[in-house]
Amino acid sequence: MSFLRNRPWLWIVFAFALLIAGWIVLLKIAADHRPATVELHPPSSHEQP
C-alpha cells in the first residue's frame, strides 16, 4: 500500500476515472431504455400565424 500512500494524486485520478466510467454506463443504460417515441419539439399553437 506504500505505492498509493506515496502518490495521493493517484487516488484523485482513480476517483475521476471511476466517476466518468459510472456516468458512461448510466448513459448507455438510459439510451438503451429510451421510450420508442419521444417528441422533443411538439408543434405548438403559438408558431402558427
N, C-alpha and C positions, 0 to 999 in steps of 0.2 A: 504493500500500500504506500510505500515511501515514494513511488513513482508519481502517484496522483497528489500526494501531500506536498511534494516539491513544486508542483505545477498547478496552482489554483485556477489559472485561466483555462485549463483543460476541462474543468467542471463546467465553466460557463459555455464553452464551445459544445460540450456534450449536451447540456441542457437545451441550448438553442436548436441543435440538430434534432433532439427528441421532440421538441415543441413543433418544429416545422414538419417533421415526419408525421406527427399526430394530426396536424391540420390537413396535410395532403391526404391521409387515409380518410379523415372525416369528409373532406370534399369529394373524394371518389365515391364513398358510400352515398352521400347526398345526391350525387349526379346519377348514380345507378337507380335510386329510388325516387326519381323525379316523377311527378304526375304526367300522364300521357299528353294532355293538352293544357298548356299554360298560355293564357292570353296576357302578354305583358302590357300592351297598349290597346285596350279596347276602344272601339270607335265611340267617341264621346259626342254629346249633342252640341257642345259649345264650339266645335270645329266647323259645323255646318253654317253656311251664311243665313 
